[in-house]
Amino acid sequence: VEDFFIDCCEVTIGEYVRFLNAGGHDAFYCIDMENPDFCGIVKTADGKYSPVPGKEMYPVTLVTAEGAGAFAAWAGKRLPTEYEWEIAARGAEGRPYPWGGEAPDSGRANFYYMVGHPSPVGGYENGKTPEGVYDLCGNVWEMCSDDWNQYSWSGASGEPPARGRIIRGGSWATPSQNLSAAY
């Protein structure tokens, strides 16, 4: 894998609202985003978008693969490949979790309904990687640029077990056994 940069935090609702308000991005909004329990972006009477008060620093959710790609391009970035995401989460030493070898706990990640909804980005200081990347496990799923495919070395044949974009890292609802940097 070539050298790459990765953002230190998930995309916030505030950042996504700026993208939507930049114009030409209405297709990347859905009415379900209004629900503050899952996202918190409302479309105002003048056709602009606004975060639900207090939700600006929460991670954006309910974004399609096309919307994620459009946001990344608008921001002058791109989605990470699956390999890049895993390298960011595991580090050169192959950590089992982004923060190291200790099992997930409430001081490292938002998972398994401990909070009951997404948390503001970067809120788990003990869960960041040694390189300074937050929330790679738990909080919200993170989208990669790759579609699901069988690994060429797996020996598996037929259709992959899932379709669409690869998502990594788990969410606020993911059980601890599915919260590793390799999941």
Salt bridges, closest charged atoms under 4 A:
ASP7 OD1 - LYS77 NZ 2.95
GLU82 OE2 - ARG168 NH1 3.23
GLU84 OE2 - ARG78 NH2 2.82
GLU86 OE2 - ARG90 NE 3.65
GLU86 OE1 - ARG168 NH2 2.96
GLU93 OE2 - ARG95 NH1 2.72
GLU102 OE1 - ARG108 NH2 3.70
ASP105 OD2 - ARG108 NH1 2.54
GLU125 OE2 - LYS128 NZ 2.75
GLU131 OE1 - ARG95 NH2 3.02
ASP147 OD1 - ARG165 NE 3.33
GLU159 OE1 - ARG163 NH1 2.77
